[in-house]
Amino acid sequence: MSNDIWVWIGAILTLGTYSVLYKDNPVYRVLEALFVAILAGHSVVINWFNFQKPTIVNRLGEGKELIVVIPLLLAALMYFRYSRKFAWLARYPMAFLMGIGAAYVLTKNLKPMFLTQARATMLPLWVPGDFGATINNWVVVLGVASVLTYFFFTVKKTGPVHGFSRIGRIYLMIAFGALFADTVLGRVSVTLVRFQFLLNDWLGLGI
Amino acid sequence: MEVSIFTKLDSLDRRWIFAFQALVFCIVILNPVGLALNVGDQVRTAFEAIESLPEGSIVWFATDYQAANAAELEPAAIAIFKHCMQKNLRVISGSTWPEGGAMMSRLINYVAPEFPDKEYGVDYLNLGYRPGGQVWLQQLTDDLPAAVGGIDHFGDPISAYPIMEGLEVIQDVAMIIGIHVGTPGTPEYIRVITDPHNVPMITVLPAVSVAVTMPYLASGQLVSIVASLRGGAEYELISGFSGTAMTGMDSQSFMNLTIVIFVILGNIGFFYNKYKEGSSGGGGDNV
């Protein structure tokens, strides 16, 4: 068994967290609250030392960079949302953020998120000498076209359109299945590492 | 009335399944059977991409994850970090996630003892977390030292570190290793840095994120995806830096098999009961 107090703490917290699998209990609830509290406290401290102190306190206090006052004032306006009388003042920084956000996304998204992705689906349906690539390209092109048809709501889905959209639905089901399997795989991996920790690091068993 | 085994299966208390899975984990971890592990194309591509970098190149570790994801992602991150050290590459990390700086410190703690000749500030550097998400990534493309406020994760000035030589903007790095679990993550890096500035990126992902990230691989916007603990095990194998992922692959395989068996048994119970209800004329839900 381990002599390290931190390994013991980790083991006890792990077992306490897994106790919810039997049934909900006070130990699990305490650990859940502890987790949230640590995360929140950590974020506050890290934000202060990694960002707020060097960029606001140091730049304004030591560097005398008065331009920092503008974002500070905008940030301060956000707190007026707690006042019914002056809540409208909080709309200015929100409008500022939304304006920047929308413009930023619009200018940055077009090529990498749309054009490049669309181009990647425009594949040759016959690749000479590579039967595997040909099949692969057919799967991709058919999948993109049929799923888009499935979400095409301005045409009544009858006849061939209905049949093609059904293919899209099958593609979606396969995709959801793959996503779910990936999720299970991820959870298994996390559990596995915790068991390795309990058996190897804590109890000193195994290899 | 006698209850059939299929009815019992259909209504089996899930705690029995948890207990059985725990038992399988314990047995296989303590008695590994040594199932064969092969290196897949994705991990091989990632390994060769890092292998091809010239000595002294800067690799940016985007440690955009938190403690909850460490179990799944750290084995791959550690193996890649060790590979970089072996290749005499310079590793610099930054994060858009509050715990990212602490995660990089953990990686350094795992890797540094194996490379006693490597120094902090010379061969690797932890710039830590900075808020702003995608906007901060944009700042990195304009002026990296200014974007990090001129200090590292521990508050020390980065101008004193030799590793920062020649690094003015993030486009100066030779490769990005994105260890990502959510937003900001791989799409944000592609949107702001890798696609507009042609910086190659390998991304280390949890299993749940792999399927939705595959289109970026197909479009050529990613060099490779190192997926989950399995990817970590493959990277440990190909790089020769064995770790916890490789030893856990037996357990992972047996657990996956167990889950598949339970899914099949559960479905047999479900369809049997449905059939029995139908044949007895009992009605029931037409699921």
Interface residues (C-beta under 8 A of the other chain):
Chain A: L21 Y22 L39 H42 S43 I46 N47 F49 N50 F51 P54 T55 N58 Y104 K108 N109 K111 P112 M113 T116 Q117 R119 A120 V140 A175 A178 L179 D182 T183 V184 L185 G186 V188 S189 V190 T191 L192 V193 R194 F195 Q196 L199 N200 L205 G206 I207
Chain B: R15 F18 Q21 A22 F25 C26 I29 L30 P32 Q66 A68 A71 E72 P98 E99 G101 A102 G128 Y129 R130 P131 Q134 V135 Q138 G149 G150 I151 H153 G155 P187 I190 R191 V192 D195 P196 P206 A207 V208 S209 V210 A211 V212 P215 Y216 A218 S219 G220 Q221 S228 L229 R230 T244 T247 G248 S251 Q252 M255 N256 I259
